[in-house]
Amino acid sequence: MAPARRVIGLEPTPPGGVVATLHGDEPEAPGLNPAETVQLRNIRRFGAAGALLMTIGALGAGAQPVLQNPVAGVRFLSLPSRMASSALTVTMTGTVVVVIAWLLLGRFALGRTRSGSIPRRLTRSQMDRTLLLWILPLCVAPPMFSRDVYSYLAQSEITARGLDPYEVGPQTALGADNVLTRTVPNIWRETPAPYGPLFLWMGRGITYLTGENIVAGIFLHRLLALAGVALIVWALPRLARRCGVASVSALWLGAANPLLLFHLVAGIHNEALMIGLMLAGTELALRAVERSGAMRRTDVAFLVGGAALIALSSTIKIPSLIALGFVGMALSRRWGGTLRSVVYVAVLFGTIAVAVQVAVSLGSGLGFGWIDTLGTAGVVRSWMSIPTILGLGTGFVGVLLGLGDHTTAVLGLTRPIAAVVAGVIVVRMLIAVLRGRLHPVGALGVALGAVVLLFPVVQPWYLLWAVIPLAAWATTPSFRRPAIAFSSLVSVILMPNGSEYLPFQIVQAAVMTILTIAVLYLLTRNRMPWPTRTGPPARDRGADEYAESS
């Protein structure tokens, strides 16, 4: 039994374990001086210009609807759609500009001084204004990087017609020639809805308002996504303060992350609402759990309300329910950390979760069919999923060796093994919270990271499930550097129309994007804080002077 106890974390663990080293206290810092404020304004405008370029380019390179395209035939606005390579170049250039602006902004959110003293950072107000300015152009842009919003519209129409979206797909329910079915990606036309009842309930309300008007439906779904982003912006700095992390650092890596801007705002994914409700519920529940002294009525209200919000988020997508376990383990530790306390908390939170899910399932009239469609997304073979890429790689090697294509059989082995490994990691993180070795926010982020990477299918925006909560807790370069690098890389390699372009178009757009960025660098090298130091650190010229950004 000793090895098993060690694997799941029941054996005593010395301080400074591998996961615990990802966190370090990060105090708040003074504001920027006048020169740095000018640089910040230039970065803000640079990023806003990039977002505006994305919006313009998306008129031709975005995930436009097949029918009811509002710019089709309009003399000026339809010009990008008639120049595919140019539209792709403009969109790719805007994407890279936004990513570069985000990286430069990190100089004032994470930057450290040469002397090692506390750096100056931009204020929360400056961060909010920057984030707002970058989001606004994307709010009016056509959908980008994904066509999932058209599936949302079709599944909402199915719900509004009184049919069961968990039994039939858009083509069967609406017909192949329906205006909403025509824009749904082919792979999802015969697929039942993989989303929870709350999301489809809200989608049905949108359908009642918009009917089959695709543009109006897109904007209302984007409003739902923006509501989720607002919840993230509200909860993230509060959770960061609980973990001893600078609020602007957490907002920069979590809320201003290009993955969030491109995929939750521009791409209109329901992860925004799921993550927002999950984080808001976690913050409210921890207000009660982490307050010293006996619980008051307000604490009980925060605890129950927070747990209910987390359970509500799971009726959009089920993985967010994991957060309830980590809040529960923190509450169990407050109540003594015994097995009895764990059972009491499990009964309490389990009752809340079941009550919320039953209420939403019955209140929406959709029932419990969503439970049977949780694995629908598994039909996609994602290169970002560790078990899937192992299965695909093994199958490819088998073909090269003349052994036949055994990809499906290998996936049937790698995916269950990955699920077991993910389960072990989640249990280990839960026990670490119960033992007081990890803060629940950090443990939640690590657990969601394991679930995402070991999930059968991983979409780029799924990474935000882990990155956003970890932004409020993990501060060391061993987390931030890979998170920054991967967020930047994934943000610039995906096609803005949610599908594929011809190779020569991608090459042309990439070459022109590189040349355009080079010109922009030459034009702004004296106004923007571009990294210039390539040798060893120079002599410290002041305790509060910024070194090259980390």
N, C-alpha and C positions, 0 to 999 in steps of 0.2 A: 504493500500500500504506500510505502514511502515515496517511490518514484511518482506515483499518481498524485499524491498530495503536493509534491514539489512542482509538478507540471501546472496544476491549477492554482498554485500560490498559497496553499494552506500551511506550508512549512515557513518558519520564521525567515524573513528576508532582511539582510542588512541594509541600513540606510544607503541611499545613493544607487538604487537599482537602475537597470538600463532605461526603463521608461521614465523613472523619476528624474533622471538627469536632463530630460528635455525641458524642464521648467527651471526658471530662476526668477527671483523677484526683479521687477523692472519699475523703478519709481517714476512718477510723473516728473516733468522737466519744465524749465522756463520756456517762454515763448521765443519766437525768432526775432533777430535784430532787423533793422530796416533793410539792409542789403539782402538778407535771406528772404525777407518778405517779398521783395521785388522778384527774386528768383522763383519763389513759390507762385506768384501771380503768372509768371511766364510759363511755368509748368502747367498750371491750371488751364491757360489759354491754349497751350499746345495740345493737351489732352482733349479739350473741347473741340478744337479744329479736327482732330482725328475722328472723334465721334460724329462730327458733321459730315466728314468725308464718307464714313461708313453709311450714314443715312442716305446720302446722295447716290453712292454706288449701289446701294441695295435696291434702288428703283429698277436696276437692270440685273444685278447679281444676287439679289436676295431670294428668299423662298417665296416667290410670288404665287398667288392662286392661279390655277388653270383657267377658271372662269371668274368673272366679276373683278378682274384686275383693274383697279381704279385709274391707272396711268396709261392703260392701253389706248392708243389712238390720240392721246393728248400730245399736241405738237412738241412741246418742250420737255414735259415730264417723261415721255416715252422714249426720249433720245437714248438714255443709258441701256434700255432693253434692246435697242438696235445695234449696239456696239458692245458685244459681250466681253471681249478682251479688255476694252477700256474700262467698262464698269467693274470688272473683276480687279483690275489694277487699282482703281480708286478705292474700292472696298478693302483690298489687302493693304494698301498704303495707310488708310485710316486705322485699320486694325493694329498694324505695327506701331503707328504713332501713339495710339492709346496705351499700348503695352510699354513703350519707351517712357511715356509720361508717368505711368504708374511706377516704373522702376526708379525714375528720377525723384518722384515724390517720396519714395522710401528713404531717400537721403535725409528728409526732414521728419520722417516718422520713426525710423530705426537707426539713423546715423549716429555714429559715436565719434568722440573727439580724439585727437592724437594723444592727448595727455591721459585719456582714460576717465576723465571726469564726466559727470552727468551732462549729456548733450542738450542743446535746445531742440525743442520740437514744435511743430505747428500746433495751434490750439484746436480744441474740438470744433469751434465755430468755423475755423479755416478748413478743416477736414470736411465738415458738412457742406460748406459752399462748393468745395471742389467736387465732391461726390455728386451733388445736385447738378452742377454744370455739365458733368460728363454723362449723366443719365438722361437729361432732358432731350437731346437730339435723338437718342435711341428710342424714346417713348413714342415718337411719331414715325419711326422707320418701319418699313415692311419687315415681316419676320425674317430672321437670319439664322443660319447654322443648323436649322432643324425645321421639319414640317410637322412636328407633333401637334402644333396648335390646330391644324386642320383635322387631325384625329379627334381632338377635344371637341371641336364643333360638331363633327358627325356623330360622335357618341352622345353628346348632349341632345342632338335632334332625335336620336333613337329614344332617349329617356323621355323627352317631351311628348313623343307619340304614344307613350304608354307601353312600349316594348321593353324587353329585358336586355340591356347592353352587355350583360354578362353571359348571354346565351348566343347572341348573333352579332356579326360584324356589320360594318356600314354597307357593304355591297348587298348583303342579304336583306337587311332591314330597310334600306333606303332605295336600293336599286343602283345598278352600275352607272346610269346616266344622271343620277341626282347631282345637283350642283355641288353639294358638300362631299359626296363620295369621290368625285373626279379629282380632287386635290389631295385626298388621303394617299400616302405612299402605298404602293402595291402590296408590300409585305404585311400591311395592317388592315387591308380592306376586308378580309374575311376573319379577322381576329376579334374576339370579344374584348371589352374594355379591361385593362389591367389596373384601373384606378379605384380608389375607395369610394364609398357612397357619398361622402360629404362633397367631394370635388364634382361628381356628376350631378349632385343635387344643385349645387351652385351653377353648374353648366346648364342645367334645365332652366333655371331662372334667366340666364343670359339668352337662351333660345327663345323664351317667351317674349323677351324684349326686342330681339333682333330678327327672329325668324330665320330665313336662309340668307340674310345679308352678311356675307363673309367679312367685309371690312369692319362693320360695326361689331361683329362677334369677336374679331381679333382685338380690337381696342378694349372691349370689356374684359376679355381674358387677360390682357396686359395690365389692366387695373388691378385684377386679383394678384398678379405677380408683383406689382408695385406695392400692394398692401403687405405682401410677405416680405419684401425687401425692407419696408418701413419697420416691420417687427424685428428684423435682423439688426437694423441700425439702432433700434431702441434697446434691445437686449444685450447685444455684444459688448458694449463698453461697460455695462453693469456687471456682467459676468467676469470681464477682465479685471475689474477692480476687486472682485471677490478673490481672484487668483493672484493679486499683486502684480498685474501687468498693466502697462500704460494703455489707456483707452484708445488713443489715436493709433498706436501700433496695431492693436487688435482690429480696429476699423479699416486700417490700410490693407492689411493682409486678408481680412475676411470680407468686408463689405465693398471695398474699392477694387477687389480682385477682378482682373479682366474676365475670368471665368464667370463671375456673377454678372458683370455688365453685359457680356456677350450672350450668355446662355439663359440667364434668368430674366433679364430685362428685354434684350433684343430677341432672344429665342423663345420667350414666353413659356417657360417650363413651370409646372406646378410644384417643383422642388422649392421654389421661393416661398410659397405658402406653408409647405410642410416644415421646412427648416425654421421659418419665422415663428410658427406656432410652437414648435418644439423648444426653441431657445427661450421664448417668452414664458412658456410653462415652467421650464427649468429655473429661470430667474425667480419667478414668483414662489415656487416651492422652496428654493434655497433660502429665501428671505425668512421663512419660518424655521427651516432646519438649522440654519447657522446662527440664529439669534440666541444669545445667551439668556439664561433664566427660564422660568416656566412658560409654557405656551399660553398665549392669550387667545381670545376669540378671533382677533384679526390674524394671528398666526395660523390658526386652524383654517380660516378662510383662504389665506394665501396658499397653504398646503393643498387643500382640496381643489381650489381653483387652478393652481399650477398643474396638478396631476390631471385634471380634466382637460386642460389645454393640450398637454402632451398626448393624452388619449385621443383628442380631437384631431391632432396632426396625423395620427396613425390611420384615420379614416380618409386621408388623402393618399398617403403611401405608408405601408405598414412598418418599414424599418425604423421610423422615428420612435416607435413604442419602446425601443431599447433604453431611451432616456429615462423612462419611468423606473427601470431597474436601478439605475445609478442614483437617482434621487432617493429611491427606497433604501438602498444600502447606506446612504448618508444618514437617513432618518433612523435606521436600525442601529447605527453606531451611536447616535445621540441617545437612543434608548437602552444602551448597554452593550450592543454588539454581540448579543447571545443568539443562539439558534431560535429561542422563543421570540425574540424581538424581530428576527428575520421573518418568521412565520406570520406574526401579527401584521407587519408592514406588507407582506405579500398578499394577505387577505384584504387589507384595506385598499391598496392600490389596484389589486386585481378586481375588486368590486367596482371601483371607480371606472377602470378601463372597460370592463364588460358593460357597465351601465351606459357609458357614453357611446360605445360602439353599437349596442342594441338600440339605443334611442335614435341614433343617426340612421341606422339601417332600416328600422321600422318607420321612422318619421319621414324619410325620403321616399318610402314606398318601394325601395330597390331590393330590400331583403338582404340575404347573406350570400348571394351568388358571388360577390367579390372575393370571398375566401377561396373559391375554386379557380380563380383566374390569376392568383398571385404569381404563378410561374410563367405567365404568358410571354414576358420579355425574353425568356430563355431561348426562344427560337433564333435570336440574333447571336452570331458568333463574333464577339468583341475582342479586338487585339489588346485591349487594356486589361482584360480579365486574366489573372495568372493561370487558373486551371484551364481556361479556354485556349490560351496561347500555347500552353504545354500540350494540350490535346491536338491542336492543329499542327504544331511543330512535329509531334510524334507521327501523326498521320502522313505528313509530307515526307518525312524521312522513310516511312514504310513504302510509299509510292516510288521514291528514288531507288530503293533497294529491291524493287520488284516484288514486295511482299503484299501489295494491294493497299487499298485505302481503308484503314481501320480507324479513321478519325472518330466516327460516332461511338465505336466501342471504347476508345480511349477516353473520350469525354465522359462516358458513363462511369469511368473509374476516377478520373481526376476531379470532377465536380463534387461527388460525395466526399472524397477525402478533404477537399478544400473546405466544404461545409463543416466537417468535423473540426478541422483546425481553427476555423473562424469561431466556432462555438466554444472551443477551449480558451481562445484568447478573450472572448467576451466574459466567460466565467472567471478567468484570472483577473480581469480588470474589476469585475464586481467585488471579488474578495479583497482586492487591493484597496478599494474604497471602504469596505467594511472594517478592514484592519487599520485604516488611517494612513496608508502608505501613499495614496494618490488622492488628489482632489477629484470630486465627481465629474467636473467639467472636462478635465484632462483625460480621465479614464473613458468618458463617453466618446471623446474625439478619437482616441486610440482604438476603441472597440468598433466604432463606425468605419474607421480606416481599414481595419481588418475585414469587416463585412464587405466593404466596397471592393477591395482588391481581390478578395477570394470569392466574390459573387460570380455566378455563371456569365452575366453580361454586365459590362461597365461602360457607361456613357461618360464623356468628359465632364459633364456637369455633376455627375455623381460624386466626384472628388470633393465637391463643396460640402457634402454631408460630414466629412471629417475635417476638412481644412478650416471651416468657419468656427466650430467649437474649439479646435486646437489653437486657433489664432488668439483666443482669450486665455490660453494657459501655457502653451509651449513657446519659449523665448530663445532657446539656444540656437546657434547656427546649424547644428546637426539636424534641426527640423526646418528652420526658416529657409535656409539656402536651397534644399531640395524642393520645398513647397513653392518658393519663388520661381526657381528654374522650371519646374514642371508646369506651373500655371502659365508662365510666359510661353513655353514651347507649345503646349496644347492649344493655347489661344490663337496662335498664328498659323497653325498647320491645317486647320479645318476649313473646308470650303463654305463660303457664306450662303450658298443656296441650299445647304443641307444634303447635297448629293455630289456628283463628280462632274468636273469639267474635262474637256479634251486635254491631253498632255501638253500639246503645244501652247494652248491658252494659258495653262498654269505656268509654264516656263516663261512665256512672254510677260505675264503679269508679275512674276517673281523678279525677273531682271529689272523691269521698270520700277518696281517697288524699291529695290535696293538702290537704284540710281536716284530715285526721288528722296529717299531717306538720307543719302549722302549729300545731296544738295541742301536739304533742310538742316543737316548738321553744319555745313559750311555757313549757312545764313544765320544760324542761332548760336554758334560756338562761343560768342562773347556775351550772350544774354542768358543762356541756360547753364545749369551746373553739370555740364558733361564731365565724366571722369577723365582726368588728364595725366595723373601721376602714374608712371609705369615702373619706376625704380623703387628703392627702399624708402621708408618713410622719411620725410624731411624733418629738419629740426622744428620742434614745436614752437609755433609763432603766437600761441595764446591758448589759454586753458579752455576757451569756449569756441575754438575754431574747428570747423568740420574737416574731418579726413574724408578720404574717398568712401562713398556709401558702402555699407555692408548689405 
